């Protein structure tokens, strides 16, 4: 859902002396100290009462496709987990208003000062792929301190800002209940954080638009008074003076640019990165492991040529795994998600043995991102030629194959293929927009690093053989 994204990490615990707290805010009574906070403001051309009413009734799902997409993306791991377990996926609401948040399973209305401020909150493990929400009574929110959780309090408030104008403020505060939860939350935030301010601002924009529409409707429907007529005469025309209505910006140029970029990506960039480095035959030809995923299948194939014999590449390839030699890619990116990857820079003898049935972990078992899919097994292995990984899941799932081919002596083609059942709807959109580009970036780095290491090993071996001769 949208809500777990609205967390903040602008200030750390221990910086609270620098945070000036407004004693008039209700939120200070329920979460006066916190690990993180973020605030957004906007000025509304409407009275505070009108703005507050619009705030309660504004549909937070009607904030644009980007916000809806981010909301569904954040909830995707939980939906996938339910699908894997065969349970009914949660349905996204058609409408989500502030005044109805208290009816949800996740949120609770904590307190309200009518036509001034409303505070609602939630308790959960926001950093986990499948969030554990904790049902809590509003009276217990302030004192809750069970370890392993984080508390999120959100305040929406209105203040007069001149005549017939309002300062609308959205503040979110997050407090974790122990050191380990804080560390987990901070790692989560490094990934999610860039979107939080955008989501908050879009919510304020939605409320402001609704409030100003209400104010204009009231102006056009209320009877004209003698004061209005006098004001209109004094202004030089027959109509009452009123606040100018802003004209929406022209969106056609932006729309055309977006369509052009989208078309270029779909027809040029995407086909290129889905078969990066491959020959036409490699891109569509059969490889070991294809048989584990029924047709039709979604297939991404990458390849690279290595100036070394297959055995030089194999000794590096066979070491892959979170609890083994790593994945030779961008460790720091993987570790942002808690994968705990540490790529080795040498051949490790104990990692040279791999058999069918062995687990090649993608993340630690106790990681917040750990699922059955993060512990694939070796389902096919041919020494110095192929490794195929597949999660131990009953039903359709993905495979990841690495195949070494020797087109000529002292040359090796390393072909990597990710193959999965075709998806539809939201899952297909997420794959298209996020997973495919990310997989390309990470796997291209992996293949290039395997090439570099294998060629260095081959050069060192050749030098030793030359010296021996």
N, C-alpha and C positions, 0 to 999 in steps of 0.2 A: 504494500500500500504506500501511498504518498507520505504518510506521517513519519515512518522511521528515517526517511531521508532528511527530515528537518531537524538535524542535530548540528551542533557547532563545536568548534575547537579553536576558537580565536584566543582564548585565555586559559592558562593552566591553573591547576590547584596550587595555591601558594601565592597567586597574584591577586588575591581578593582584596588586599588593602588598596590596590590601585583601582578597584572597581567601585565607583560611586553608586550606591544603591538609593533609589528614590523610595523613601519610606511610605509614600502614598500608594505604592503599587501593591495589589493583592498578592502577586506572585512572590513578593519578598516574605510573606508569611509562611509559604509552603516550600520554597526552595531558595533560602537566603544565601547559601554557599553552594558552589558548583564547580565542576571541572571545565565547563565550556559554556559559552554564550554567544549569541549573535542577535543583532537587532536590525530591523528594517523599518523605515518610515515612509509615509507618503502624505501629501497634502490633498485633501478632498474638497471640492467646491460644493459642499453641502453641510448642513447643520450637524452637530454631533449626534442628535437623536436619530436623524435620517441615516447617517453613516452607520450607527450601531445596529439599527434594524436591518440594513443591507448586509452588514457583516454576519449576522446570525443566519440569514437566508441565502447567502451567496453559495452557488454550487462550485465546490472546489474541484470537481471533475471536469468543469467547463473552463479550464484554464489553458487550453491549447493542446495539440497533439504531442508536443515534446514532454510536457508534464505527465500526460497520460502514459506515454511510452516509458518514461523513467519510473513511474509508479509500478507498472507491470514488470519492468526489468528487475526492480528490487525484489518483487514477490516471486520471480520466476523460480529460484531454487526451491522454495517451499512447494510451488505447484508441481515442479518436476518430481519432488520427493513423494508427493501424494499420488502422482501418476504411477511412479515405480512401485509403490506399495499397493496400488489398486484401490485407493480411497478416493472419495469424491473431491475434485479440486474446488478450492474456494472460488466463489464468483465475485467479480468486481461489481460494486454498486453502480447503478446508472446515475445516481445522484448522491452527493456527499455534502451536506451542509453542516455548519458549525453547531447549530442548535440541535442537530440529531446525532452528534458525535457520542453523546452519552448512551445512545442505544446500541453502540457497537460493542464487540467483545474486547477490544483492545484499549479503548479510551474511557476516561471517567471525567465528568464535570466536577471540578474541585470546588470552585466558588465563583460568585458573580456579584458585581456591584452594578446594579441596573443602569444601563445607558452610559457606563463609564469603562468597565473592564470585565473581562471574562477569562478565567483560568481553567485549563483542562490539562490532564496529564496521563501518563502511561508508565508502566514498568515492564522491562523486557530485556532480552539479550539481543540487542539490535545488530550486533556484529556477526551473528551466526547466519548461515545461509537460510535456515529455517528458524525464524524467530520464535523464542519461547515467551509468550505473553503471560504476564502474571495478573490475575484479577485482584484488584485492591479496592478497599473502601476509601472514599475521599478523606475521611477523618484520619486514616492511617498513612496517608501519602507522605506527610512531612516527616514522620518518625521512622519510616521504613528503611531498614539498613541490612537486610539479609544479603550475605555475600553472593557474588556471581551475577549481579544484575546492574542495570542502570535505570535511573529515573529521568524522565523527560517531562518538563513543565513548560507549557506554552501560554503566553499571555497576549491577548488582543485588547487594545485599549484605545479610547478616543479622548481627545482633549480639544477644547475650543482653540481656534487658530485664526483670530480676527473675526470679522463679522461674516456669519454664514459660511464659515470654513472650518475644517477639522484636521487635526494632526492624528493620523491613524498609525499606530505602532504595533508591530509584530515582533515579539521577543521569544526566543526559545532557549531554555537552559537545560543542560544535561549534567547529572551527577552520578558517578559510579559508586558502588558500595564497597569496593576493595581494590587493592593494587593490581591484581591480575585482571580484573574486569576493565580497569582503566587502561592497561596495556593493550588488551584486545580491542577496546573501543578506539584507541588512538590509531591502531593499524587499519581498522575499518574506515576511520574517518579520512585517512590519507587518500583513499580511493573515492569515497562518496562525497567528501567535503566540497569539491568544486561545484557541485550541483545544488547545494543547500541554499545559498543566497539567491540563486535564480528561482528556485521553487517558492521561496518565501515572497520574493518580489512579485512573481506572477499571481500569487494569492492576493496580495495587496492590490494589484492592478484590477483583479476581478471585482473585489469589494468596491474599489473607487468607482469603477465604471457603473456598477449597479446603483451605488448611492447617488451619483450625479444624474443618472437617468431618472431616478425617483424624484430628485429635486426639480429637474426640468418639467417632469410630468405635473408636479404640484403647481409649478408656476403657470403652466398653460391652462390648468383646469380651475384655478381659484378665480373668484369674481374680481373684476377690476374695481379699484377704489378711487376716490377723488385724489388721494395722494399719488396713485399711479399715474392718473391723467396729468396731474400737475408736473410730475417728474418727466413724463413723456413730452409735454409741451416745452418744458425748460430745455430739454435736450435737442429740440429742433425738429422732431418728427412726431408723427401721430401715434407711435408705439411706445409703450413703457420701456425705459432703459432696463436692460438686463445683462447679466454677465455673458460675455461672448462665449459661444460654444466652440471648442477646439475642433478643427477639421481633421479627420483621420488622414494619416500620411498615405500617399499613393503606394500601393503594395505591388503593383504590376511589375516594375523592374526587379524587385526582389524575388517575386514568384518566377519570372522568366529565368533569372540567374540560377535559382535553386533547381529548376527543371533542367537547365543546361548542365549544371554540375552533376545532378543525379543521372542524367542520360549518359554523360561521359563516363561516370564511374561504372554504370551497369554494362555498357557496351565495350569499354576499353580496359579500364583499370581492373575490374573484378575478374574477367576472364584471364587477364595476365597473371594476377597474383594467385589465382586458384591452380594454375599449372606452371608456376615459376620454375625455370630451369629445365623443364622436361622437353623431350622430343615429342612430336605428334604421337608416336607409337607408345612412348612411356605414359603419356597423359591418359590414354584410353585402354591400353593393353592390360591383360590380366596379370595380377601379382599374387603371391602367397598371402592368404588372409582374406581375399575377396569373398571366399565361400562362406565366411562367417556372418555376412550381412546379405540378406536376401535383396533381390531387385524389386522395385527400383530403389536405388541408393544414392545418397548425396556423397560425392567423392571429390576430395581435394588432394592433388598430387604435386609434390615438389621434388626437385632433383638437383644434383650437383656432380661435377666431374672432379675426381681426385687423382692427382699425379702420384699414385702409389698403388701397390698391390692390395688386393682385398684384405689380406691378413693384417696389414698395417692399419687399415680403417676399422677392422673388426675389434681389435683390442681396445679401442676407445669406445666403440658403439656398445659393446657388451656390458660396459660399466654403468649404463644409464640407470637412473632411479634416484628418488629423493633420499633414500637411506643407503645409497651406493655412491656413484661418481657424479651425480647431478645430471643436468640436461644440456650443458654447454651453451646456455642461452643467457638471457638477462636475469640473473639471479635476483637482483634488487627488485625487479618488477614482480617476480613470482613471490618474493618474500613479503611484499606489501599485502598479499592475501593470506599470509601466514603459512606459506608452503614450506618454509625452512629448507631451501635448496642451497647447497654449497658445492659448486662444481670443482672437481679436482683438476690439477694440472699435470698429473703424472699417471702412468699405468700402475694400478694397484693390483697386486697378485690375487688377493682374496676376492676381488670383483670380477675376475676373469672366468668364473664358473657361473653358468646360468642354465637352467633346465626348464622344460615344460612343466607348468604348474606353479613355478615360482612367482612371487608377487613383486612387481616393480612399482613401488609407491610413487604417486604424484605429490603427496602431502603426508605429514605425520598423522597417525591414527587419532591423536588427541587435538588435531588442528580444528579451528572453528569452521574450516571449509571442507573438512573430511566427510566423504560420503562413500558408498560402495564403489562409485565410479572413480574415486581417487586411489583405488588399490587394484588396478588391472592385473590380470595374470598373464603369464606367457602361455598362449594357446598353440603356438607353432614356433619351432626353433630348428634351424638348419645351420650348423656351425659354419662361421665365416661366409654365410650367405643371407640369412633372413631371421628376423625376430618379429613376431606378431603379438600384440597385447590386446586384451579384451577384458572389460570388467566382469566379475562373477555375478551377473544378473540374469535371472530367468526372463526371457523375452528379448525383444529387439534392443540392441545397444550398439555402440560404436567399436571399431577396431582401429589400431594404429600400427602400421607395418613399416619396417625398415628393411630394405632389400639391397644387397650388394651385387653388382653385375660387373663382369670383366670383359669389356668390348675388345680390348687388345692388351698385350702384355704390359704390366706396370701401369695400367690405367684402370680406374674403378668408377663405376657410376653408382652413386648412392641415391636411391629413390625412397622417399617417404610418402606414405599414403594414409590419410584419415578418411575412414568410410563409415557412414552412419545411415540409419533409416531416414527416409524423407520425412520432413516435418511440415507442419502447416500452421497458419494463423500466427499467433504471437511468437511461438518458438521459432518459426521460419524467419520472422522479422528480426528477432534478436540475433539469430545466426548470421543473417545477411548484413546487419548493420554493425555488429560488435564482434561476434566470435570469429568470423572468417578473417577480417583484417588483423585481429589480435593474433590468431593462430599463424597467419602468414609472417608477421613480424618476428614472432618468437621462433618459429621453425626455420626460417631463413637464417637467423643468427646461429641456430643449432647446427645446421648443415655446414655453414661457413667455418664454424669453429672445429667441427669434426674434420673437415678438409684440411684446415691449417695444421691441426695436431697430427693427422695421419701423414701429411707430407713432411713435417719436421721429423717424425719418427723414421720415415723412409730415408730421408737424407742422412740421418744419423747412422742408420744401419748400413747404407751404402758407403759412408765414410769409414766405418769400422772394417767392412769387407775389403775396401781398397787398401787400407793400412795393413791388413793381414796378408794381402797378396804381395 
